[in-house]
Amino acid sequence: MSEPLTPEQLRSLTPLNALSEQQWRELRSQLVPQPLLAGQLLFRQGDQARLTCYLLAGELQLQDAEGRTQRVQAGSEISCHPVSPGLPRLHDARALTDISVLMIDSATLDRLLTWRLAHQDLLLALQQSGADVEWLERLLENPLFAKVPPANVQNMLGRLQRVELAAGSQILEEGANGDCCYFLESGRAEVIRSAGSDRQVLAELEVGACFGEEALLADRPRNATVTMVEAGSVLRLDRQDFCALLKAPVVAEVSLGEAARLMGQGAQWLDVRLLEEYEKTHAPQALHMPLQLLRLKARLLDRSRTYLCYCDSGKRSSSAVFLLAQLGYSVYALRDGLDGLPAVQRDALLCESGAGYLARSGGRIERSL
Ligand SMILES: Nc1ncnc2c1ncn2[C@@H]1O[C@@H]2COP(=O)(O)O[C@H]2[C@H]1O
């Protein structure tokens, strides 16, 4: 199978080159060249499919309604732009030689470009007011912010409180109640969980990482301790601001009806409850990834697919959606969880039982047992 284009190749294609590297990663599955044989049509006059097409190798011919023709050669100035971009298409586009093309969903490209341009405006305005834009650029690289409108980011920046910390200081403690989350601005921090008398290092956080959000999303005590390994600073965001400015746009919720529509378009249920709960009953063909293992198991999910998370109250699925959004997955939560459904709908949804697949991805299969 072909590999996605490299950043060097993408830099020559307009307007794809306006996206950030993180956004290219988000588009990864669509950045794979497709071959077409000499004589084959890329599209016809009048086609309405919302695809942005680039010619990467070979030569093609465009023919308009009057029969006028134009040749496009890969590597030329004109091939750096989308092929006959207007809709409905004004041309037949036919391969003159064997060609290679890139076809990208125009709606997705539009969304990413709009977001990028709006954030660039924001960064420019902040730079003019003397803010540390470099850190902010790193923060915005977190895929979480792909879903956050620039107005919310701006609002959030006004509410963050900087806390300077010495090496070894504890920022938050396992088991404590949480009333805020943090972003690591500088220095190094590690996430530690106590296992009996032992301590287990779960992760080291990178600058720009958001942490301490799980207690707010799941309404539970802190599930780990976070400590500075090296002196640095964190930015604190209150629960209320976190919920209004970040949780609301990131944790997209759907009703059962909307979930059914997404299932019809290829989405899949993702059950984030405990194994015993899943085995008792679960939604049709639901994958199982309990929330506490989600960070470890998420790599098994398919980036080109949409997932619909559910749990009993909707809290664990909120946490799951927030986490998966940060990893760049397309994901929704069932609003108010299974408890929010009338008994008849709940019983109809939970129609399967027993152990199932954790996930299938890229030829790998993992079973929950
Ligand atoms: N495995 C992990 N990797 C990275 N961060 C984690 C991990 N487990 C817990 N955390 C973070 O540590 C935080 C502890 O407080 P919270 O439960 O509020 O939110 C938690 C997460 O933000």
PDBQT file of the ligand as one rigid body, heavy atoms in Angstrom, charges set to zero:
ROOT
HETATM    1  N1  LIG A 401      -1.502   7.143  32.082  1.00  0.00    +0.000 N 
HETATM    2  C1  LIG A 401      -1.537   8.485  32.125  1.00  0.00    +0.000 A 
HETATM    3  N2  LIG A 401      -0.860   9.209  31.222  1.00  0.00    +0.000 NA
HETATM    4  C2  LIG A 401      -0.885  10.559  31.240  1.00  0.00    +0.000 A 
HETATM    5  N3  LIG A 401      -1.597  11.270  32.139  1.00  0.00    +0.000 NA
HETATM    6  C3  LIG A 401      -2.304  10.597  33.056  1.00  0.00    +0.000 A 
HETATM    7  C4  LIG A 401      -2.324   9.178  33.113  1.00  0.00    +0.000 A 
HETATM    8  N4  LIG A 401      -3.136   8.789  34.100  1.00  0.00    +0.000 NA
HETATM    9  C5  LIG A 401      -3.596   9.924  34.690  1.00  0.00    +0.000 A 
HETATM   10  N5  LIG A 401      -3.101  11.007  34.054  1.00  0.00    +0.000 N 
HETATM   11  C6  LIG A 401      -3.332  12.432  34.370  1.00  0.00    +0.000 C 
HETATM   12  O1  LIG A 401      -3.099  12.577  35.769  1.00  0.00    +0.000 OA
HETATM   13  C7  LIG A 401      -4.199  13.283  36.300  1.00  0.00    +0.000 C 
HETATM   14  C8  LIG A 401      -4.497  13.057  37.763  1.00  0.00    +0.000 C 
HETATM   15  O2  LIG A 401      -5.633  13.842  38.083  1.00  0.00    +0.000 OA
HETATM   16  P1  LIG A 401      -6.984  13.625  37.270  1.00  0.00    +0.000 P 
HETATM   17  O3  LIG A 401      -7.540  12.280  37.579  1.00  0.00    +0.000 OA
HETATM   18  O4  LIG A 401      -7.839  14.806  37.443  1.00  0.00    +0.000 OA
HETATM   19  O5  LIG A 401      -6.485  13.626  35.726  1.00  0.00    +0.000 OA
HETATM   20  C9  LIG A 401      -5.386  12.791  35.474  1.00  0.00    +0.000 C 
HETATM   21  C10 LIG A 401      -4.786  12.835  34.094  1.00  0.00    +0.000 C 
HETATM   22  O6  LIG A 401      -4.790  14.152  33.586  1.00  0.00    +0.000 OA
ENDROOT
TORSDOF 0
